[in-house]
Amino acid sequence: MIDVCLLGTGGTIPLPRRRLSATLVRVGGDLVLLDCGEGTQVALRERGWGLRRLRPILITHTHADHVLGLPGLLLSLGFSGRGSEEPLTIYGPPPLEKVLGGLLVVESRLPYPLRIVTLSTSKVFPLEGTGGIEASCTGVEHDVPCLAYSLSVPRAPRFNAERAHALGLPVTQWGQLQSGQSVQFAGRTIEPGEVLGPNRRGLRLVLVTDATLTPSIVEFVRAGGEGADLLIAEGMYGSEEDKPTRWESLHMTFAEAATLARDGDARRLWLTHYGPSLDDPSAHLGQATTVFPATVLGQDGMTQTLGFDE
């Protein structure tokens, strides 16, 4: 299962009832944070899932509304008792290391190791410190280097207990086969495929923010037909008319986010990263649901559990 919480749904500046961009994901006991806008550590404490369980942090880009919560959060992690045996890895695009160096002038001595991994190209990578969460990223079109992320939780094939009993396998060896290891029994090697069913679809969460709608980002969400159980995408503007005319806006409208969900084979869409002028996002919801009915307006603190299909 994946637990997902929107800690902040605002873009550009925080508002009284709308914190800046941050999404918290929990898989098992491990927490993954995507973006860390101002006020994130307060929202984390309100959620009550535990600061010490925070493992990696994924940063989409280094604009202030996505990173200014980092100094306070990293300091609070030190005060929580996190020590030298609990490293923290922060992933993101350039100039992440330079930006963090500046932000951490206020607290340069952390009691735990801090590792920075710069991601400059599309890639798939395991998330350090988590129990098997696989991440992938791709570049999106914005005015600074910016990444979209996906988090995937694999699902083991179904174990055929009847077949295992027929082979006479003791229960003590079942776990090895379930984890993909062969075992020795009755003078021969039993391979996992003899007691495991076909591969089963896992869970996939995708976050896309501060981006324009392009074919490449649609393909990233679609992932060769796998799609996304949940797509969290920015809705900076309710409609095209809301976009500023004095510069080219590299953000999506509600309808564009919905098009991304539809064409990317997402199962559901949460809108987030509302512009500060968007006082009432609900007034524009129809712009999205007309394109993709399974659209929900994100709100600070909104939480949902994604479960495997039966």
Helices and strands as residue ranges (DSSP letters): E 2-8, E 22-27, E 30-34, H 40-47, G 51-53, E 54-58, H 64-67, H 70-79, E 88-92, H 96-103, G 104-106, E 114-118, E 123-126, E 134-139, E 147-155, H 161-166, G 171-173, H 174-178, E 183-185, E 188-190, G 192-194, E 200-208, H 215-222, G 223-225, E 230-234, G 240-242, H 254-263, E 269-272, G 281-284, H 285-289, E 295-297, E 303-306
